Amino acid sequence: MNKLLQIQGLDKSFAGVHAINHLSFDIYEGEILALIGPNGCGKSTLIRSVLGLQPILGGQVLYDGVDARALNA
């Protein structure tokens, strides 16, 4: 199967508090992903970071092998 979305070492913090700390995972074509967790655990921050709506401090987001930041330019 083809890797559709790759998250590699994603980092995001607000005022020194880590919302996302070195997160890595792959989503393959045809898969469904669910994000679950308590309030404030970083679900919305992850989605906003992947969509390019807020900058990331480190790591990489690849969509179909292409850097997602290039797609948002």
C-alpha positions in Angstrom: 0.0 0.0 0.0 1.0 3.6 -0.6 1.9 5.9 2.3 -0.5 8.8 1.9 0.4 10.9 4.9 3.7 10.7 6.9 4.3 12.6 10.1 7.9 12.5 11.1 9.2 13.8 14.4 6.6 16.6 14.7 7.2 19.1 17.4 4.9 22.0 18.5 4.9 24.0 21.7 3.2 27.0 23.2 5.1 29.2 25.6 7.5 26.4 26.3 4.8 23.7 26.9 5.0 20.8 24.5 1.7 20.2 22.8 3.3 17.7 20.4 6.7 16.1 21.2 8.5 14.1 18.4 5.3 12.5 17.0 5.7 10.1 14.1 3.2 7.9 12.3 2.1 6.9 8.8 -1.3 6.7 7.3 -1.7 4.4 4.3 -4.1 4.9 1.4 -7.5 3.5 2.4 -6.9 3.7 6.1 -9.1 5.6 8.6 -7.5 7.3 11.5 -9.2 8.4 14.7 -7.7 10.8 17.2 -9.0 10.3 20.7 -7.9 11.7 24.0 -8.7 14.2 26.8 -9.1 17.9 26.4 -5.7 19.6 25.9 -3.8 16.6 24.8 -2.9 18.0 21.3 -5.5 16.6 18.9 -6.6 19.9 17.4 -3.0 21.2 17.4 -1.9 18.1 15.4 -4.7 18.6 12.9 -3.9 22.4 12.5 -0.2 21.6 12.2 -0.8 19.0 9.5 -3.0 21.3 7.6 -0.4 24.1 7.7 -2.7 26.4 9.7 0.0 26.8 12.4 3.7 26.5 12.1 5.6 23.5 13.5 8.9 23.8 15.5 10.4 20.6 14.0 9.7 17.5 12.0 8.1 17.0 8.7 4.7 16.4 7.2 4.6 14.6 3.9 1.5 14.1 1.7 2.0 11.5 -0.9 5.8 11.9 -0.5 5.7 15.7 -0.9 6.5 18.2 1.9 3.1 19.6 2.9 4.6 23.0 3.5 5.4 23.2 -0.3 1.7 22.4 -1.0 0.5 25.3 1.2 2.7 27.9 -0.4 
